[in-house]
């Protein structure tokens, strides 16, 4: 089961926009990795702008304040659905 952590800067994404980002991340995991649609766990982190010190051209790329940092962690060892008792 993947855990998606979505980091966006404070004040740049309202609830509707965050919902669209969340949905896009989940749909990407479903289509790229074939995860079941109900394997859904996300953490949305909205730090203040000054809590993420960085250079605007980190790695020689140019970033806007709309930058999204996405972390995906895969958790192994969970029970398979076929093992669940009904």
Secondary structure by P-SEA (a helix, b strand, c coil): cbbbbbbbccccccaaaaaaaaaaaaaaaaaacccccccbbbbbbbccccccccccccccccccccbbbbbbbbbccccccccccc
